[in-house]
Amino acid sequence: QVQLVESGGGLVQAGGSLRLSCAGSGSIFRIYAMHWYRQAPGKQRELVAAITSGDNIGYADSVKGRFTISRDNAKNAVYLQANSLKPEDTAVYYCNAHWTTASGTYSVWGQGTQVTVSS
């Protein structure tokens, strides 16, 4: 069973940086499309960044130029480098893996890591 574990969240001042990590299991990690989502209190979960198995990358407009997503298939890991953080970036950040095999389509979530940006 695939599991995802996020780490790297914390409290940071506005303008600071954090690097979030997501460690995954599974021998076919390389075929997963990986995503970072976030959910702020009282708001819907939103997609922040995505990276496909072919390393195509996309970002939400709100984080373009500040956040960078990357992956290391040898380590079964995906990262989110978050720079120039703003108070509005405060949220629980979730890692998501999505993939399709002959058996079906799958989506797995991590437990989330809290990011708090103080003004």
Salt bridges, closest charged atoms under 4 A:
GLU46 OE2 - ARG38 NE 2.63
ASP61 OD1 - LYS64 NZ 3.17
ASP89 OD1 - ARG38 NH1 2.89
ASP89 OD2 - ARG66 NH1 2.76
